[in-house]
């Protein structure tokens, strides 16, 4: 079992993304994460203790405010004997003596390595443990390195996923656009001005930095459900031939086709590739409306 410890006020979104990736690598039953592992009706303290007792690895997610989060009276929460993060870490440090248990500190982007003098005597050993880094610019590579470290420490077998994820969706393919430069929100909005109804949005995505993806989105309206399906089939043939290959995340809801573009190679950020794809898809929609079903862009 892999137990994930984190402070909600400090690293909640990143912890969600880490938990999802570890479940993908080792299986859902091998990962204890409070938001999914503690069910309604369970006693919180009991569930946490049981999760720690069965764990082989304690992953401690440390963000910029992990050490300096304060309670309502201005006291550091890490110094409070009742603080759950402290309790999890204290239990893990005592369990290290077991010999078949490991603690893996994970420093998020912007978090500094802890110093012994910043912790009280019972926690100082934590500062001596070599941490793993999870940086925004190298998120995917750092996650893979973390998975390898956990596999070596716990001897938990990695699950062979082949070409599909546990939910049946295609596994993340090999990166092909990783050298592209992400655009700022301001740059994206400026480039979208000539493209009617395209919008910039941020949403949850396991491949994005901290579990968040930057996307451009648009909804295409049709007269009938059949028309919406026909357009998707028509557009798919041209989209599949684009060079470089770039595919939308899209869905149909009755007479509407909702489309999103993001360059997942750069951790789900917008690049000029997405702006170009949006422009091309608008042209495909216009061609479809004109009845030019064989027009290629």
N, C-alpha and C positions, 0 to 999 in steps of 0.2 A: 504494500500500500504506500502511496505517495501522499503525504499530508501537506496542503498548501496553507501557509500562514501569511496573513497580510492585514494591513490596517485600512479599513474602508475609506477613511478620510484622506488617505495617502496614496493608495494604489489600486482602487477597486477595479477600474476598467482594464488595467494591465493584468491584474490577477485573473479576471474572467478569460482573457485571451490566452494566458499561460495554461489555465486549467483545461480549456478546450483543446489546445495542442497536445497536452500530456494525455488526455483521454484518447485522442486520436492515435497517439504513439503506443500507449500501453493498455488501453481499454478503460471504459468508464468505471468498472468495478475496482480498478487499481488506483483510482485517484479520489482522495477525500478533499472536497471543497465545500465549505459550509452552505453555499447557496443551492447546491444541488444534492448534497449528501445528507442533509438534515431535513427530514420530512415533517409535515404538519403533525402535531401530536407527540413528536419526540422531545425529550428533555435536552435543551441546548448543552448544558455542562456535561451531562452524561455522554451525549453523542460525540462531543469534542474529545473527551478523555478516551473513549473507545477507539476513535479514529487514530489518536496518537499512539495508543498501546499496540495497535496492529500495524503501525507504519514502519517501513524500512528506511524511508527518506523523509526528512522534514525540509521542505522548500520554503525559505523565508523571503518574501518579496519586500524589498526595501526601496521606498521612494524618497524624494527629497525631504519630506516632513515626517518620515517614520520615527525618527528620534525626537523631534521637537513638537509633536502633536500634544496639545495641552488640554486639561479638563476645564470645567467652568470656574475653577478657583486658581487657574494659572499654574498648575502643577503638571510636570511632564507625565504623560500617561504610562510611559515605559517604567517609571519608578513606582507606580501603584501596584501593590501586591495582587489586587483584584483585576488588573488589566488583562484581557484575554491574550493579547499578543505576548505579553510578558510571561503569562502562565504557559503558553505553548512553547515558547523558547526555553523557559526554565526546565520544563519536562524533557524537551529534546536534549538539552545539555546534560541532564542526568542520565538519559538513555544512551548517550554516546559511550558510556562505559560498558554497554552490552556487547560491543564488538561487531554486531551485524546491523548497525544503524548509522546513518550519515545525515549531516546537516549541510544543506547547500544554500548559502546566502545568494540572493539575486539582486544586484544593484540596477535599478532602472536608470534611464537617461537622466543625468543631472544629480543623481545621488552619489555622495562621496563615501569612500570606504570608512567604516567606523573605527574610531580609536578606542583603546582600552579605557582611557581616562574618562570617556564620555559615558561609560556604563558602570553600574555598581559592581562590587566584587563577584556576586553570583552570576553575572552575565558577561564578564570580561572575556571569557574564553571564546565567546561568539566572534569577537573582533579579530581573533587569531586565525579563524577559518578563511581560507582563500575563497573569495566570492566569484560568481559568474557575472558578466556584464550583459545587459540587454539594452543596446543603444538603438535609437530611432533609425539611424541610417544603415544599420546592419541587423535589423530586427530578425529577419528570417534566418540568417546564418547563425546569429546568437542563440535563437531558439533551438536550432538543430544541435548546436554545441551543448546546450543545457540538457537536451534529451539524451545525448550520448553520455554525459557525465552521470545523469541519474541511472541510466541503464547499467553503467559500470559499477556504480556505488551499490545499487540495490539488487543487481543480477535479475531484475525483472525482464522478461523477454519482450522485445518490441513486436508489435503485431504487423504482419505483412499485409499491406492494404492493396497491393496490386495497383490497379488503375481507378479504384473507387474508395471514397471515404465511408465511414460507418453508416451514414445516413443514405448511402446509395449514390450520392453526387460524385462527379468526376474528381479524382485526386488532383491536387495542384500540379500542373505540368512543369516541365523544365522552363526556367526563365529564358526569355528571348529579348526582352526590352529593358534589361536592368541598367543600361547605360543612359537611359533617357532622364531628363531633368524635370523634377516635379515643379509645378507652377504654384505660386502663392494664390490665396483666395482672391486677392485684388486683381491679379493678372487673369485668372480664370473668368471673373465677371466681365472684365473688359473684352476678352476674346469672345464671350457669349453674346455681347450686345447685338451683333449682326444676325444672330441665330434666334428666331422668335421662339419663345416659350421654353427654351432650355434654362434650367436652373442649377445652381450649385447647392449641394446638400452634403451633410455629414451623417453617417449612420454606422450601426454596428456591423463589423465584418471581422472574422477571425484572422484574415491575412493582413489587416491594417495595423498601423502603429497603435499600440495600446487598445487594440480591438475596435478601432474606429477607421472608417474609410471615407475618403473624399470622393464624391461622385458628381457627375453632371447627369441630370434626369430630364425626361420629357414624356408626355402622354400624347399618343396619336389616336384620334377619334375616327370611327368608321360608322357606316349606316347599319351594318348587321354584324353578327358574330362571324358569319361566313366570310365577310369581307376582311375582318381582322385576321382570321386564319390564313386567308389567301395572301394578304400582304406579308405576313411573317414567312410564309413559304417562299414567296417571290423574293423578298429581301435576303433570306438566308443563303440563297445560291450565290448572290454577289458578295455578301459579307464573307462567306467562306473562301472566296478567291482574293480578298484584299491582301496586299503585300506592302508592309508587314502584316501578318495576320492579327486581327484585333476583333474580338467578338463582344457583343453587348450582354449585359445581364438584363433579361427582359421577361415579362409575364403578360398574359392576356387576362383581362377581366371583362367578360361579355363583349361589348363593342369597343373596348379600349385596349391599346397595347402600351404598357409602361416600359420605358427603356432607360437603362443606366449604363454609363461608361466610366471606367476607372482603370488605370494601368496598375495591375496587381504586382508586376515585377518590381515596382518601386514602392511597395507596401501600401497599395491602394491609394495612390495620389494621382491627381490629374496632370497629364502631360499634353504636349501638342498633338500627340497621337489621338487622344480622346476628342479634342476639338475638331480635328480633321474627320474623325469617324462620325461625329454628330452632324457635321456639314454634309457628308456623303449620305447619311441616312435620311436627312431632310430631302435631298435630291431624289433618293429612291422613292420616298413617299410621294413626291410631286410626280414622278414618272408613273408610279402605280395609278395615281388619280387620273392621269391623262390616258391611261390605258396602254402605255408603252411598256408592256410586260416583258419585252425582250431587250430593253435598253440596258446597256452595261456602262458603269461609271469607270 
